[in-house]
């Protein structure tokens, strides 16, 4: 028998126990790792639109290719606000303009907001001259300060709430009766409204009919106003990241629907936030609700 052949066979026979042993050890290691992951609480998991687990970096990569990122949040969820800040920082890349915008500031807040960004007024003056939310300092000030410290524009996109209330009581058509000064704070009139859009149908169903058609119409005014102000302030080369309640952009309705009416060519990326008792099991009802879905624990400490 050929000596080389004998040596090869011998080597293979000798190696086999070690290979099997290594495979067993690898399986044990993987199982140990899985056990550690299972026994350590996780603050969030990220899923794709199809319900597959994915990474934060994949959100960043997709967002850098978009024109607009609609980051739908749960207003009192600290983990979502932290991820908003991380994504904002990741989108601020050399050679591209980053513009920030938020539902939490209304169009008549823009002047004092600009003055704060430009160092004309301090934080207390900003708070005194705008209608900041109760969790402003913990959840939204870090975003505003990021814009301030990095010379980014921050756009107050939402309609003044008094006009949303006006629509709730009197309907969309009555906005035409407002003064010219008031109309400067609104999207162009008349406001396009389609009551068959999913989010408005859902809102009417959830309300049990209370408020009638004017309830979803007041929501539509907010969506139209936010979409209009995003459109007005799009960077020529870069990304507009917008922070809004998740309902305003779920299923690419709401703000996204209004963006499509005027700028159908825009690449709009949507992110949704949800809370689950067991984050490891994807809620199939959320399939397709956004390009990315971030799940956080239901018992996560709230900010207000």
C-alpha positions in Angstrom: 0.0 0.0 0.0 1.3 3.4 -0.9 3.0 5.0 2.1 1.5 8.5 1.4 -2.0 6.9 1.3 -1.5 5.3 4.7 -0.3 8.6 6.2 -3.4 10.4 4.8 -5.8 7.7 6.2 -4.0 7.7 9.5 -4.2 11.5 9.7 -7.9 11.5 8.9 -8.7 8.8 11.5 -6.7 10.6 14.1 -8.4 13.9 13.3 -12.0 12.6 13.4 -12.3 12.4 17.2 -10.9 15.9 17.6 -13.3 17.3 14.8 -16.3 15.7 16.5 -15.2 17.0 19.8 -14.7 20.5 18.4 -18.2 20.3 16.9 -19.7 19.3 20.2 -17.8 22.1 21.9 -19.1 24.6 19.3 -22.7 23.5 19.9 -22.2 23.8 23.7 -20.8 27.3 23.2 -23.7 28.4 21.0 -26.2 27.0 23.5 -24.4 28.7 26.4 -24.5 32.0 24.4 -28.2 31.6 23.7 -28.9 30.9 27.4 -27.0 34.1 28.4 -28.9 36.1 25.9 -32.2 34.6 27.1 -31.4 35.4 30.7 -30.3 39.0 30.1 -33.1 41.5 29.6 -33.0 43.3 26.3 -34.2 46.9 25.9 -35.2 46.5 22.3 -35.3 44.3 19.2 -35.6 45.5 15.6 -37.7 43.7 12.9 -38.1 44.2 9.2 -41.4 44.9 7.6 -41.7 41.1 7.0 -41.1 40.3 10.7 -37.4 39.2 10.4 -34.9 40.2 13.1 -32.5 42.8 11.9 -29.9 45.3 13.2 -29.8 49.0 14.0 -27.0 49.3 11.4 -29.5 48.1 8.7 -31.8 51.0 9.7 -28.9 53.4 9.3 -27.9 52.0 5.9 -31.5 52.3 4.6 -32.0 55.7 6.1 -28.9 57.1 4.4 -30.5 56.1 1.0 -33.8 57.8 1.8 -35.0 61.4 1.3 -37.2 61.4 4.3 -37.2 59.3 7.4 -40.4 59.2 9.4 -39.5 57.9 12.9 -42.7 57.0 14.5 -42.4 57.0 18.3 -44.2 56.2 21.5 -44.0 59.6 23.2 -43.1 58.3 26.7 -40.7 55.6 25.7 -37.1 56.4 26.6 -35.5 53.7 24.6 -37.1 54.9 21.4 -35.9 58.5 22.1 -32.4 57.2 22.7 -32.5 55.4 19.3 -33.8 58.5 17.6 -30.7 60.4 18.8 -28.4 57.6 17.8 -30.0 57.5 14.3 -29.8 61.3 14.0 -26.1 61.2 14.8 -25.5 58.4 12.3 -27.2 60.3 9.5 -25.0 63.4 10.0 -22.3 62.4 7.5 -19.8 64.6 5.6 -21.0 65.9 2.3 -24.7 65.6 3.1 -27.1 68.0 4.8 -29.2 66.7 7.7 -32.5 68.4 8.5 -34.4 67.6 11.7 -38.1 68.2 12.2 -40.7 67.2 14.8 -44.4 67.0 15.5 -43.6 68.4 19.0 -43.1 71.9 17.7 -45.8 73.8 16.0 -45.3 76.2 13.1 -45.7 79.3 15.2 -42.8 78.0 17.4 -40.4 78.3 14.5 -39.1 81.8 15.4 -38.1 81.1 19.0 -36.8 77.7 18.0 -34.5 79.3 15.4 -33.5 81.9 18.0 -32.5 79.1 20.4 -30.6 77.3 17.7 -28.7 80.5 16.8 -27.9 81.4 20.4 -30.2 84.5 20.5 -32.2 83.1 23.5 -31.4 80.6 26.2 -33.3 77.4 27.1 -35.6 79.0 29.6 -36.7 81.6 27.0 -37.3 78.8 24.5 -39.5 77.0 27.0 -41.3 80.2 27.8 -42.0 81.1 24.2 -43.0 77.7 22.8 -45.5 75.0 23.9 -42.9 72.3 24.8 -44.1 68.9 25.9 -43.9 67.7 29.5 -41.0 65.4 28.6 -39.2 68.0 26.5 -36.0 68.1 28.5 -35.5 64.4 28.7 -36.7 63.3 25.2 -36.6 66.2 22.7 -34.0 68.7 24.0 -31.1 66.3 23.2 -32.3 66.3 19.5 -32.7 70.1 19.5 -29.3 70.5 21.1 -27.8 68.2 18.6 -29.1 70.4 15.8 -27.8 73.5 17.7 -24.3 72.1 18.2 -23.9 70.8 14.7 -25.5 73.6 12.7 -28.5 71.6 11.5 -31.9 73.1 10.8 -34.7 72.0 13.0 -38.2 72.5 11.6 -41.4 73.0 13.6 -43.7 71.0 11.4 -47.0 70.6 13.2 -50.1 72.8 12.9 -50.9 75.0 15.9 -53.2 73.0 18.0 -55.9 75.7 18.1 -56.5 75.1 14.4 -56.7 71.4 14.8 -59.3 72.0 17.5 -61.1 74.5 15.2 -61.4 71.8 12.5 -62.7 69.3 15.1 -65.6 71.6 16.0 -66.2 73.2 12.6 -64.7 71.1 9.8 -61.9 71.5 7.3 -63.7 73.9 4.9 -64.0 76.5 7.6 -60.2 77.1 7.6 -60.9 79.4 4.6 -62.5 81.9 7.0 -59.3 82.4 9.0 -57.1 85.5 8.6 -54.2 85.7 6.2 -51.8 85.7 9.1 -53.3 82.5 10.4 -53.2 80.8 7.0 -49.4 81.4 6.9 -49.2 78.8 9.7 -51.2 76.2 7.7 -50.6 74.1 4.7 -52.0 75.4 1.4 -55.8 75.5 1.4 -58.1 73.7 0.7 -56.8 70.6 2.5 -57.0 67.4 0.5 -58.8 64.8 2.5 -59.6 61.1 1.8 -61.7 59.5 4.4 -60.8 56.0 3.0 -57.2 56.3 4.0 -56.5 53.5 6.5 -55.4 55.6 9.5 -58.5 57.9 9.3 -60.8 54.9 9.0 -59.1 53.3 12.0 -59.4 56.6 14.0 -63.1 56.8 13.4 -63.6 53.2 14.4 -61.5 53.6 17.6 -63.5 56.7 18.6 -66.8 54.8 18.3 -68.1 57.7 16.2 -67.4 60.4 18.8 -66.5 63.6 17.0 -67.8 62.2 13.7 -65.9 62.9 10.5 -64.3 66.0 12.0 -62.1 63.9 14.3 -60.0 62.2 11.6 -60.1 65.5 9.6 -58.4 67.3 12.5 -55.8 64.5 12.4 -55.5 64.9 8.6 -54.8 68.7 9.1 -51.8 67.8 11.3 -50.6 65.2 8.8 -50.9 67.6 5.9 -49.2 70.4 7.8 -46.2 68.1 8.8 -45.9 66.8 5.2 -46.0 70.3 3.8 -43.3 71.6 6.1 -41.1 68.6 5.4 -41.5 69.2 1.7 -40.6 72.9 2.0 -37.4 72.1 3.9 -36.0 69.0 2.1 -32.2 69.2 1.7 -30.9 69.1 -1.9 -28.4 66.4 -0.9 -29.2 64.7 2.4 -31.9 63.4 4.7 -34.8 65.0 6.5 -35.4 63.0 9.7 -38.8 63.6 11.3 -40.0 62.6 14.8 -43.7 61.9 15.1 -46.1 59.8 16.9 -46.2 56.3 15.4 -49.8 56.6 14.3 -48.9 59.5 12.0 -46.8 57.3 9.7 -48.0 53.7 10.2 -48.6 51.8 7.0 -47.2 54.8 5.1 -50.5 56.6 5.7 -50.8 60.0 7.4 -47.7 62.1 6.7 -46.4 59.7 4.1 -49.7 59.7 2.3 -49.7 63.5 2.0 -46.0 63.5 0.9 -47.0 61.2 -2.0 -49.7 63.5 -3.2 -47.2 66.3 -3.9 -43.8 64.5 -4.2 -44.5 60.9 -5.2 -40.8 60.5 -6.2 -39.6 60.9 -2.7 -37.9 57.9 -1.0 -39.7 57.8 2.3 -38.4 55.4 5.0 -40.7 54.6 8.0 -39.9 53.4 11.4 -42.5 52.2 13.9 -42.3 51.6 17.6 -44.3 49.1 19.7 -44.2 47.6 23.1 -44.5 43.8 23.8 -44.4 41.6 26.8 -42.4 39.0 24.8 -40.3 40.9 22.2 -38.9 37.7 20.8 -42.2 36.8 19.2 -43.1 39.2 16.4 -46.6 40.4 16.5 -48.0 39.4 13.1 -50.6 42.2 13.2 -47.7 44.5 12.7 -46.5 43.0 9.4 -46.0 45.7 6.9 -46.8 48.5 9.3 -43.4 50.1 8.6 -40.0 49.5 6.9 -38.6 48.8 10.4 -40.4 48.0 13.6 -38.7 48.5 17.0 -40.1 46.4 19.8 -39.5 47.4 23.4 -40.7 45.8 26.7 -44.1 46.9 28.0 -42.7 47.4 31.5 -40.0 49.9 30.3 -39.8 52.9 32.6 -41.7 55.8 31.1 -40.5 59.4 30.9 -43.8 61.0 31.9 
